[in-house]
Structures are given as structure tokens and as C-alpha cells.
Amino acid sequence: MNKKPFYIVGFMGTGKSTLFTFIREFGEVVDLDREIETIVGTDIATYFDRYGESAFRDAETKVLQGIDVDFVLTGGGIVERSENIRWMREHGKIIHLDLPFEECWARIKDSNRPLVRKGESEVRALYNRRVTLYQEADEKIDASQAPRCIAEQIIRMKEGKV
């Protein structure tokens, strides 16, 4: 099994957090957003409202660099900072869960995510800005598949069977 961490990246709604259940039996997994919430003592939406996106991104970078596990399920904006991409590439492998905007929007439009509150056109602009950053990943997986299928592909990659 590949000893380096796998960093799972992708836009909101691609199913990163859902993978937790499916891959935890194959190694230690951290959902970065949940880890941040534990450390800062509040949910991300409240933290965003209280301190702003920049402070959240600072916390995200700090927590990312302090984690050493097999799988890290990142937040959608982790790629916003080039230092995060560099860190993940130097310390592990980046796996991009790829999904067209329309499918992402259908999955997240009714959620309480801070960025979704800005509306579809703002979220689409964010998607368009991030999509090129996600392309810097080492591997890409079609996120329209069932979570179990996605998890199986990730495990096969981790075991070097792909």
C-alpha cells in the first residue's frame, strides 16, 4: 500500500465527505472540514460569518499541514492557495473528484454552505475559477459514480493496482 497520504479534492457536492464511510476501513481518514470545526470550536458557516474566508483559509492551511494520515478529504477551496497544492503534492498524491457544475449545483443548492448563499451565478464563477486548479491533481475520478465505486478506485490506486 502507498505510504503517502491521498488528498481528495473537488468542488462542493462532488462527494468528498461521503467517502469517509467507504474508505475508513482501508486506512486512517480525516475529513479536513470536520477537523477544522473541532479545532476552532464552531461550524464552518459560523466561522466564515464571524472571521471571513481569509481567516478560514489560514486555519485550513495550518490544519492541512498538521495531519499525517492515509486519506485526507479536503474542502472544495483547498486549491485556492498554491501553497496547499504544493504541500499536498510534496507530501502525497492529489486525487480530483470531477463533476460538471450542473451536477454539483443540483447536489448543493439547498445546503447551508456559506458560499452557496451567494447564489448560482457566484458559485458557477467560483467553480470556473477552481476547475483549472483541480486539474493540477495527480489523478482524476468521475464523481458521478456511486460513492462505493469511487472509494474502490481510490483504494486500488492506494494499493498500486491501477
N, C-alpha and C positions, 0 to 999 in steps of 0.2 A: 504494500500500500504506500502511495506517495506520502511522504512525511510532511511536506509543505502544506500550509493551510490553503483551502479553496475559498476564495472570496466570491460570493454570489451577488452579482449586481444586476440591476434592471430598473426600469421605470416603475412608478407606483402602479399596483394592480397586476404585476407580472407573476405574482405568487411566491415571492421570496419567503415571506413569513410562514406560509402554508407548508413549505418544505420541511420545516423543523421536525414535525411529527414523523416524516418519512425517512429522514437521514440520521436521526439521533441514535439509532441502533448501530450505526456504522462508524461512529466516532463522536467526539465532543463537538457540540454545536452551540454557537452563540448567535442570538438574534440581536444585532447591534442596537437597534432602536429600543428594545426591551432593556438591554444592559445600560444604555444611557438613561432611561427613565429611572432605573434602580439607583444609579449613581447620583442623578440630580434631584431625586425625590419627588418628581412630578411627571405627568404625561407630556409627550412631546408637544401637543397642541397648546397646552398651558405654558410650557417653556417658551415656545415660539412667541406667543402673545406677550409674555412678560419681558423677555430679553431680546427677541428678534432672531432672524435667521442666522446672522453672522455669529452670534454667541452660540447658537445651536451647532453650527458647523465647527466652531472651535472645540466644543465638547466632543463632537463626533470624531474629529481627528485624534484627539487625545485618547479617547476610549479605544478606537481602532488600533492605535499603536501600542496599547497595553494588553491586547488579547493574543493569546497563543493557544489556539485550538485547531481542530481538523477542518471545521467549516464555519465561516462567518457569513451570516445572512445580513447584508448591508441595507441601509436605507437607500432610496432612489437617488438621492442627491450626493452620495459619497463621491461621485466622479466630478463634482463641481470644483473640487480642489485638486490641482495637478499633483500636489504632494501626496494626496491619498492614493492616486493611481500609481505613482512611483513606489510608494510604500508597499502596496499590495503586490505589485509586480516583483519587487525585490525580495519579498518575504514569502510569496506563494504564487498561486495561479488564479487568474480572474476569469470567472465564468459568467457570461452575459445571458440573462433570460430575455429573449427578444419577443416582442409582441407589438403589432401595429397600434397606433394611437387609438383608433376607434374601439378596439377591444379593451385597451387599458381604461379608457373613459367609461365604457359600459360597466366595468367592474368597480370603479371608484367614485362615480358621480354622486352617489348617495351617501358617501362616507363623511366622517368628521375630520378628515385630514386638513391641516392648516392651508396647504396650497390649493386644495380643491375648492375652498371657499371663494377663491378669486375668480372662478368661472371657467367654462370650457376653453374659451379663446386664450386665456392666460396659461392654462395648463397645456394646451397644444403648443404654445410658443416655448414653454419650458421643455416639453418633450422634444421638440425640434432642435433645441439648443443642446440637450443632453445626448441625443441619439448618436451623434458623431463621437462623443466621449465614450459611450458604451462600446463603440466599435474598436476601442483600444484593448478590449478583453482578449485573453488568450484563446478562449473557446466561446461559441455561441450555441444556444439551445432554443428551439422553438417553444415558447411558453404557452402556446395554445393547447398543448397536450395536457393530459391528466397529470396532476401533481406526482402521483406514484411513478409514472413514466419518466418524468423529468428527473426525479430523485434517482431512479435506476440508472439513467445516463450519467449523472454526476458521480454515482458510486463506481460505475465502470471506469470512468476517467480517473478517479482517485486510485483505483486498483490497477491502473495502467492497461486496461483491457480495450481501450478504444484507440 
